[in-house]
Amino acid sequence: MKLPEQGMLLRIFIGESDKYEGMPLYEKIVLKAREMNLAGATVTRGVMGFGADSRLHTSKFLRLSEDMPMVIELVDKEERLRLLIPFLDEAVEEGLITLEKVRVIKYRHSKSEP
């Protein structure tokens, strides 16, 4: 798959303990993106954060949280990412979803043509 230089970044902020159909939500989102043949997805676990409820989540030793922030990032063409939005509307009960323009410098699979 070749991505245009002007792509879009879909970023989803959720909690580690969020679930959808009995499975971690971040996992369901990545599996759905893969099923839709999106260019790729990355999940990052935050070490500290807070959301709309202002409750602090941190990994500090004495304040270990069981609901750390999770960020799922997907870069692809805008029209392809927008196909994921209905699923996210259904699956994400609490969180933040952003969509922004990004400049794709390089996207290449190891078996891609040069």
MIDOSE-1310 file (N, C-alpha, C; in nm, 2 decimals, decimal comma, always signed):
residues 114
mklp	+0,08/-0,12/+0,00/+0,00/+0,00/+0,00/+0,09/+0,12/+0,00; +0,05/+0,22/-0,08/+0,13/+0,34/-0,09/+0,04/+0,45/-0,02; +0,10/+0,53/+0,07/+0,02/+0,64/+0,13/+0,06/+0,77/+0,06; -0,03/+0,86/+0,05/+0,00/+0,99/-0,01/+0,08/+1,07/+0,09
eqgm	+0,16/+1,17/+0,04/+0,24/+1,25/+0,13/+0,15/+1,32/+0,24; +0,03/+1,36/+0,20/-0,06/+1,42/+0,29/-0,16/+1,31/+0,35; -0,14/+1,27/+0,47/-0,22/+1,17/+0,53/-0,29/+1,22/+0,65; -0,36/+1,14/+0,72/-0,43/+1,18/+0,84/-0,39/+1,08/+0,96
llri	-0,39/+1,14/+1,07/-0,36/+1,07/+1,20/-0,49/+1,06/+1,28; -0,54/+0,94/+1,31/-0,65/+0,92/+1,40/-0,59/+0,88/+1,53; -0,62/+0,95/+1,64/-0,56/+0,92/+1,77/-0,68/+0,90/+1,87; -0,67/+0,79/+1,94/-0,78/+0,76/+2,03/-0,72/+0,75/+2,17
fige	-0,77/+0,82/+2,27/-0,73/+0,82/+2,41/-0,83/+0,75/+2,49; -0,80/+0,64/+2,55/-0,89/+0,56/+2,64/-0,81/+0,52/+2,76; -0,88/+0,44/+2,85/-0,82/+0,38/+2,96/-0,79/+0,24/+2,94; -0,68/+0,19/+3,01/-0,64/+0,06/+2,99/-0,74/-0,04/+3,03
sdky	-0,83/-0,01/+3,13/-0,93/-0,10/+3,17/-1,06/-0,10/+3,09; -1,07/-0,01/+2,99/-1,19/-0,01/+2,91/-1,20/-0,14/+2,83; -1,32/-0,19/+2,82/-1,35/-0,31/+2,75/-1,46/-0,29/+2,65; -1,46/-0,38/+2,55/-1,56/-0,39/+2,45/-1,58/-0,54/+2,42
egmp	-1,71/-0,58/+2,44/-1,74/-0,72/+2,41/-1,64/-0,82/+2,49; -1,61/-0,78/+2,61/-1,53/-0,87/+2,70/-1,38/-0,86/+2,67; -1,34/-0,78/+2,58/-1,19/-0,78/+2,54/-1,14/-0,63/+2,57; -1,01/-0,62/+2,60/-0,96/-0,48/+2,61/-0,99/-0,40/+2,49
lyek	-1,05/-0,28/+2,51/-1,09/-0,19/+2,40/-0,98/-0,16/+2,30; -0,86/-0,13/+2,35/-0,74/-0,10/+2,26/-0,72/-0,22/+2,17; -0,73/-0,34/+2,22/-0,71/-0,46/+2,14/-0,82/-0,47/+2,03; -0,94/-0,45/+2,07/-1,05/-0,45/+1,97/-1,03/-0,35/+1,86
ivlk	-0,99/-0,23/+1,90/-0,97/-0,12/+1,80/-0,86/-0,17/+1,70; -0,75/-0,22/+1,75/-0,64/-0,26/+1,66/-0,69/-0,37/+1,57; -0,76/-0,47/+1,62/-0,81/-0,58/+1,54/-0,90/-0,54/+1,43; -0,99/-0,44/+1,47/-1,08/-0,39/+1,37/-1,01/-0,31/+1,26
arem	-0,91/-0,23/+1,30/-0,83/-0,16/+1,20/-0,76/-0,26/+1,11; -0,71/-0,37/+1,16/-0,64/-0,47/+1,08/-0,74/-0,54/+0,99; -0,86/-0,57/+1,04/-0,96/-0,63/+0,96/-1,00/-0,54/+0,84; -0,99/-0,41/+0,86/-1,03/-0,31/+0,76/-0,91/-0,28/+0,67
nlag	-0,80/-0,35/+0,69/-0,68/-0,33/+0,61/-0,62/-0,18/+0,61; -0,63/-0,12/+0,73/-0,57/+0,01/+0,74/-0,42/+0,00/+0,74; -0,35/+0,11/+0,72/-0,21/+0,10/+0,70/-0,13/+0,05/+0,82; -0,19/+0,07/+0,94/-0,12/+0,02/+1,06/-0,18/+0,09/+1,19
atvt	-0,14/+0,04/+1,30/-0,19/+0,09/+1,43/-0,08/+0,07/+1,54; -0,07/+0,17/+1,63/+0,02/+0,16/+1,74/-0,05/+0,19/+1,87; -0,03/+0,11/+1,97/-0,09/+0,14/+2,10/+0,03/+0,17/+2,20; +0,01/+0,28/+2,27/+0,11/+0,33/+2,36/+0,04/+0,34/+2,50
rgvm	+0,11/+0,29/+2,60/+0,06/+0,30/+2,74/+0,12/+0,42/+2,81; +0,04/+0,51/+2,85/+0,09/+0,63/+2,92/+0,14/+0,60/+3,06; +0,23/+0,68/+3,11/+0,28/+0,67/+3,25/+0,20/+0,76/+3,34; +0,13/+0,86/+3,29/+0,06/+0,95/+3,37/-0,04/+1,03/+3,28
gfga	-0,16/+1,06/+3,34/-0,25/+1,14/+3,26/-0,38/+1,15/+3,33; -0,47/+1,24/+3,28/-0,61/+1,25/+3,33/-0,70/+1,29/+3,21; -0,83/+1,26/+3,23/-0,92/+1,29/+3,13/-1,03/+1,39/+3,17; -1,15/+1,38/+3,11/-1,25/+1,47/+3,14/-1,29/+1,48/+3,29
dsrl	-1,28/+1,36/+3,36/-1,32/+1,36/+3,50/-1,21/+1,41/+3,59; -1,10/+1,45/+3,54/-0,98/+1,51/+3,61/-0,92/+1,41/+3,71; -0,96/+1,28/+3,70/-0,90/+1,18/+3,80/-0,76/+1,15/+3,74; -0,66/+1,16/+3,83/-0,52/+1,14/+3,79/-0,49/+0,99/+3,78
htsk	-0,43/+0,95/+3,68/-0,38/+0,81/+3,66/-0,23/+0,82/+3,65; -0,16/+0,74/+3,74/-0,01/+0,75/+3,74/+0,05/+0,61/+3,77; +0,17/+0,59/+3,72/+0,24/+0,47/+3,75/+0,34/+0,48/+3,86; +0,33/+0,60/+3,93/+0,43/+0,62/+4,04/+0,41/+0,51/+4,15
flrl	+0,52/+0,47/+4,21/+0,53/+0,35/+4,29/+0,42/+0,35/+4,40; +0,40/+0,45/+4,47/+0,30/+0,45/+4,58/+0,15/+0,48/+4,53; +0,14/+0,52/+4,41/+0,01/+0,56/+4,36/-0,02/+0,48/+4,23; +0,00/+0,35/+4,23/-0,01/+0,26/+4,12/-0,16/+0,26/+4,07
sedm	-0,18/+0,30/+3,95/-0,32/+0,30/+3,90/-0,34/+0,17/+3,82; -0,46/+0,12/+3,82/-0,49/+0,00/+3,74/-0,56/+0,04/+3,61; -0,57/+0,17/+3,58/-0,64/+0,22/+3,46/-0,55/+0,33/+3,40; -0,43/+0,28/+3,35/-0,34/+0,38/+3,29/-0,40/+0,43/+3,15
pmvi	-0,35/+0,55/+3,11/-0,40/+0,60/+2,98/-0,34/+0,51/+2,87; -0,42/+0,49/+2,76/-0,38/+0,42/+2,64/-0,41/+0,51/+2,53; -0,31/+0,52/+2,43/-0,33/+0,60/+2,31/-0,31/+0,50/+2,19; -0,41/+0,50/+2,10/-0,40/+0,42/+1,98/-0,39/+0,52/+1,87
elvd	-0,29/+0,50/+1,78/-0,26/+0,59/+1,67/-0,27/+0,51/+1,54; -0,34/+0,57/+1,44/-0,35/+0,51/+1,31/-0,32/+0,62/+1,21; -0,24/+0,59/+1,11/-0,22/+0,69/+1,00/-0,26/+0,62/+0,87; -0,34/+0,69/+0,79/-0,39/+0,64/+0,66/-0,45/+0,75/+0,59
keer	-0,51/+0,72/+0,48/-0,59/+0,82/+0,40/-0,71/+0,86/+0,48; -0,75/+0,99/+0,47/-0,87/+1,03/+0,55/-0,99/+0,95/+0,53; -1,02/+0,92/+0,40/-1,15/+0,84/+0,37/-1,14/+0,70/+0,43; -1,03/+0,64/+0,44/-1,01/+0,51/+0,50/-1,03/+0,51/+0,65
lrll	-0,97/+0,62/+0,72/-0,99/+0,63/+0,86/-1,13/+0,66/+0,90; -1,20/+0,74/+0,82/-1,34/+0,77/+0,85/-1,43/+0,65/+0,85; -1,39/+0,55/+0,78/-1,47/+0,42/+0,78/-1,47/+0,36/+0,92; -1,37/+0,39/+1,00/-1,35/+0,33/+1,14/-1,44/+0,41/+1,24
ipfl	-1,48/+0,53/+1,21/-1,55/+0,61/+1,30/-1,68/+0,55/+1,36; -1,77/+0,49/+1,27/-1,89/+0,43/+1,33/-1,86/+0,32/+1,43; -1,75/+0,24/+1,41/-1,72/+0,14/+1,51/-1,67/+0,21/+1,64; -1,59/+0,32/+1,63/-1,54/+0,39/+1,75/-1,66/+0,45/+1,82
deav	-1,76/+0,51/+1,75/-1,87/+0,57/+1,81/-1,95/+0,47/+1,90; -1,95/+0,34/+1,85/-2,02/+0,24/+1,93/-1,93/+0,19/+2,05; -1,80/+0,17/+2,02/-1,71/+0,10/+2,12/-1,66/+0,19/+2,22; -1,63/+0,32/+2,19/-1,56/+0,40/+2,29/-1,67/+0,48/+2,37
eegl	-1,69/+0,44/+2,50/-1,79/+0,50/+2,58/-1,73/+0,63/+2,65; -1,60/+0,62/+2,69/-1,53/+0,73/+2,75/-1,40/+0,75/+2,68; -1,36/+0,87/+2,65/-1,23/+0,89/+2,59/-1,23/+1,01/+2,50; -1,13/+1,03/+2,42/-1,11/+1,14/+2,33/-1,06/+1,08/+2,19
itle	-1,12/+1,13/+2,08/-1,08/+1,09/+1,95/-1,04/+1,21/+1,87; -0,92/+1,21/+1,81/-0,89/+1,33/+1,73/-0,84/+1,28/+1,59; -0,86/+1,38/+1,50/-0,82/+1,35/+1,36/-0,74/+1,47/+1,31; -0,62/+1,45/+1,26/-0,54/+1,57/+1,22/-0,45/+1,53/+1,10
kvrv	-0,42/+1,63/+1,02/-0,34/+1,61/+0,90/-0,19/+1,58/+0,95; -0,13/+1,49/+0,87/+0,01/+1,46/+0,90/+0,08/+1,45/+0,76; +0,21/+1,48/+0,76/+0,29/+1,46/+0,64/+0,36/+1,33/+0,65; +0,33/+1,24/+0,56/+0,39/+1,11/+0,55/+0,53/+1,12/+0,48
ikyr	+0,63/+1,09/+0,55/+0,77/+1,10/+0,50/+0,80/+0,96/+0,43; +0,77/+0,85/+0,49/+0,80/+0,72/+0,44/+0,71/+0,62/+0,50; +0,66/+0,53/+0,42/+0,58/+0,42/+0,46/+0,61/+0,31/+0,37; +0,68/+0,21/+0,42/+0,72/+0,10/+0,33/+0,73/-0,03/+0,40
hsks	+0,67/-0,13/+0,34/+0,68/-0,27/+0,39/+0,81/-0,33/+0,34; +0,86/-0,43/+0,41/+0,99/-0,49/+0,38/+0,98/-0,55/+0,24; +0,87/-0,59/+0,19/+0,85/-0,65/+0,06/+0,81/-0,55/-0,05; +0,80/-0,42/-0,01/+0,76/-0,32/-0,10/+0,86/-0,29/-0,21
ep	+0,81/-0,24/-0,32/+0,90/-0,20/-0,43/+0,97/-0,07/-0,39; +1,09/-0,04/-0,43/+1,16/+0,08/-0,39/+1,09/+0,21/-0,45
